[in-house]
């Protein structure tokens, strides 16, 4: 056999083997495929949170009465009434006028003290609290539109995606793809 034919066959065999190896290697070691994210929109869920709201209210109430039977007003009124009654009349009429003045003065003094006690109020501040519901919202996922192999697809992910999502065997490589 001719040496040049053998050399040609050896060189040709080496070339075919090398090209085949490179093609197989590039097929197996292909870079990962990616889906291009076209749009991503957060999806929210509303929920209620109990919140305590407090306000200060001014409350007016009667002061505690120290003289419940209005003795001071009755005595003072009786003394003043008796003095004034004593100024009227003479003789035994003077005694009757004094007693009548004391009785009328005692009654009037009691009424005056009662009115004063009813009008004697104090203002206090009272804190009033109630629980109300405040609405809040939280992100529960992301509706994602992506482009893969020239087609538009949609999915919901738990996390916000980057601009590209890795793909293997036509499926997104995320832990949260639905």
Secondary structure, DSSP 8 states (H G I E B T S, - for coil): --HHHHHHHHHHHHHHHHHHHHHHHHHHT---EEEEEEEEEEEEEEEEEEEEEEEEEEEEEE---S-TT-HHHHHHHHHHHHHHHHTS--THHHHHHHHHHHHHHHHHHHHHHHHHHHH-EEEEEEEEEEEEEEEEEEEEEEEEEEEETTEEEEEEESS---SEEEEETTEE--TT--
